Amino acid sequence: MLIIHHITINFMSICLISYVYGKMEPFIVNGDHVYIEKFPHSAFLSAYCVTRYKTTIHICGSSILNQAILLTAAHCVYNCRRNSHFHAVVGNEYRDVGESGHVFSVSKSKIHDNYTDTNSQHDIALLKLKKSLLLGPRIARVSITNNPPKNVVAFVAGWGVIDETRDLNTMWLISAAQRVWNRKECMKKLGKIPIGTFCAGITDSNSYPAPGDSGSALIVNNYIQIGVVSYKLPTISNNITVYADVAYYYDWIEKNSKILYCI
């Protein structure tokens, strides 16, 4: 019998020892509208990023690891200086606070040490919130595992553009089903992909993540996160997305989320 070891990260005690237009990035195209209770781990991330050369405003997805830590893509926060500002909206299917949502400021971040903007390897990062989340039906943790279930349908969810051609936005959370490809068939379709990644998608479907979904979670069995949206190659396929492999980075996530929580 295959035993799957997974962890829901909770560090509460370990430290004792309207439509939006403009330059925002697009999101899941042709997906299904869903309520936050179906994806309570989802957090909308807005960034005011100050770099050495310019200031940008962009949006990403993220997932809730525990009451204080979010998991996202490294390129969502890379090169952003200390005077940058990040805010996460949780507990709402709309990407604003609304009646049931809450907004939290990010105090610290941890990007994988080997990530650079010259390639898409190690595209993973952690964010620490200034205040802890109150968990419940609309705000819940993901679980991570170094031995995820195989051959099951996965789902990704995010907010934003629903039509890339016409650049149409939506405020509502939208999800899409994804088939996880094995590495051989992925490389046959996309060519070489970085170690620590995998690809997923449905080739005959018109529902898929778009660039602003970066950092959003790929979920199986309703709560186990297996991937983080990293990038796609639209000149080859809009339908196939490359994800950072959570199982590959399991030890890194566990170690660095503990460190980040305690500083």
Buried (B, 14 or more C-beta within 10 A) or exposed (E): EEEEEBBEBBBEEEEEEEEBEEEBBBBBBEBBEBEBEBBBBBBBBBBBBBEEEEEBEBBBBBBBBBBBBBBBBBBBBBBBEEEBEBBBBBBBBBBBEBEBBBBBEBBBBBBBEEBBEEEBBBBBBBBBBEEEBEBEEBBBBBBBBBEBBEEEEBBBBBBBBBEBEEEBBBBBBBBBBBBBBEEEEBEEBBEEBBEBBBBBBBEEBEBBBBBBBBBBBBBBBEBBBBBBBBBBBEEEBBBBBBBBBBBBBBEBBBEBBBEBBEE
